[in-house]
Amino acid sequence: MFYYLNGTVAEIAAGLAVIDCGGVGYACATTNYTLSQLKKGERARLYTYLHVREDIFELYGFASQQELNSFKMLIGVSGVGPKAALAILSATTPQNLALSIVTEDEKALTAAQGIGKKIAQRIILELKDKLAKEQSSFTVQGGGSGAAPIPLGGSKSGEAAAALAVLGYGSQEISTALKGIDMDALPLEEIIRQALKKMVK
């Protein structure tokens, strides 16, 4: 199983990047965002997912672990295949995708090519349901107040925690990342962005 490819960008085409690793070129289907991060002839690392279906082996590559997590999350939804997942991630960032799911923003999902209202509703329904089952609450360290559980939804801190959980982060990571962020002064998008910056090393 491939975890990532680390090599030289040999070719870049629409929705496809070829990474040369030791003389072997690996063709990875990918998103517009990842393609924008690559330059032909330069070294790059792509986090990969191998999709196997009957006799078809398809390799997908992403510039960040967050994109890979989002991709795997999306293809876990019934009726959403790899191509649809790529279309969604080409139209939005993992951060905004998580936000769309938590806030039930169908329009943000239907902005992707080929994604209709029914698929958008299914993505939101299944992923929010999955999130509720896996993470019933999060512990966020407040200044001087110790640890307190935060329910999913309701408060900005709860919604930010839920969005980060959608991206595949665990409760302990989320707790640490949200510590020290001014929940009252910042909009939800900025809270999530700052938390992600802390978690990406």
WOMORA-V534078 format. One record per residue. N is the residue number from 1. BURIAL is # if it has 16 or more other ideal C-beta (glycine too) atoms within 10 Angstrom, else .. Layout:
n=N burial=BURIAL
n=N burial=BURIAL
//
This chain:
n=1 burial=.
n=2 burial=.
n=3 burial=.
n=4 burial=.
n=5 burial=#
n=6 burial=.
n=7 burial=#
n=8 burial=.
n=9 burial=#
n=10 burial=.
n=11 burial=.
n=12 burial=.
n=13 burial=.
n=14 burial=.
n=15 burial=#
n=16 burial=.
n=17 burial=#
n=18 burial=#
n=19 burial=#
n=20 burial=#
n=21 burial=.
n=22 burial=.
n=23 burial=.
n=24 burial=.
n=25 burial=.
n=26 burial=#
n=27 burial=.
n=28 burial=#
n=29 burial=#
n=30 burial=#
n=31 burial=#
n=32 burial=.
n=33 burial=#
n=34 burial=#
n=35 burial=#
n=36 burial=.
n=37 burial=.
n=38 burial=#
n=39 burial=.
n=40 burial=.
n=41 burial=.
n=42 burial=.
n=43 burial=.
n=44 burial=#
n=45 burial=.
n=46 burial=#
n=47 burial=#
n=48 burial=#
n=49 burial=#
n=50 burial=.
n=51 burial=.
n=52 burial=.
n=53 burial=.
n=54 burial=.
n=55 burial=.
n=56 burial=.
n=57 burial=.
n=58 burial=.
n=59 burial=#
n=60 burial=#
n=61 burial=#
n=62 burial=#
n=63 burial=#
n=64 burial=#
n=65 burial=#
n=66 burial=#
n=67 burial=#
n=68 burial=#
n=69 burial=#
n=70 burial=#
n=71 burial=#
n=72 burial=.
n=73 burial=#
n=74 burial=#
n=75 burial=#
n=76 burial=.
n=77 burial=#
n=78 burial=.
n=79 burial=.
n=80 burial=#
n=81 burial=.
n=82 burial=#
n=83 burial=.
n=84 burial=#
n=85 burial=#
n=86 burial=#
n=87 burial=#
n=88 burial=#
n=89 burial=#
n=90 burial=#
n=91 burial=#
n=92 burial=#
n=93 burial=#
n=94 burial=#
n=95 burial=#
n=96 burial=#
n=97 burial=#
n=98 burial=#
n=99 burial=#
n=100 burial=#
n=101 burial=#
n=102 burial=#
n=103 burial=.
n=104 burial=.
n=105 burial=#
n=106 burial=#
n=107 burial=.
n=108 burial=#
n=109 burial=#
n=110 burial=#
n=111 burial=.
n=112 burial=#
n=113 burial=.
n=114 burial=.
n=115 burial=#
n=116 burial=.
n=117 burial=.
n=118 burial=.
n=119 burial=#
n=120 burial=#
n=121 burial=.
n=122 burial=#
n=123 burial=#
n=124 burial=#
n=125 burial=.
n=126 burial=#
n=127 burial=#
n=128 burial=#
n=129 burial=.
n=130 burial=#
n=131 burial=#
n=132 burial=.
n=133 burial=.
n=134 burial=.
n=135 burial=#
n=136 burial=.
n=137 burial=.
n=138 burial=#
n=139 burial=#
n=140 burial=#
n=141 burial=.
n=142 burial=.
n=143 burial=.
n=144 burial=.
n=145 burial=.
n=146 burial=.
n=147 burial=.
n=148 burial=.
n=149 burial=.
n=150 burial=#
n=151 burial=.
n=152 burial=#
n=153 burial=.
n=154 burial=.
n=155 burial=.
n=156 burial=#
n=157 burial=#
n=158 burial=#
n=159 burial=#
n=160 burial=#
n=161 burial=#
n=162 burial=#
n=163 burial=#
n=164 burial=#
n=165 burial=#
n=166 burial=#
n=167 burial=#
n=168 burial=#
n=169 burial=#
n=170 burial=.
n=171 burial=#
n=172 burial=.
n=173 burial=.
n=174 burial=#
n=175 burial=#
n=176 burial=#
n=177 burial=#
n=178 burial=#
n=179 burial=.
n=180 burial=.
n=181 burial=#
n=182 burial=.
n=183 burial=#
n=184 burial=.
n=185 burial=.
n=186 burial=.
n=187 burial=.
n=188 burial=#
n=189 burial=.
n=190 burial=.
n=191 burial=#
n=192 burial=#
n=193 burial=#
n=194 burial=#
n=195 burial=#
n=196 burial=#
n=197 burial=.
n=198 burial=.
n=199 burial=.
n=200 burial=.
n=201 burial=.
//
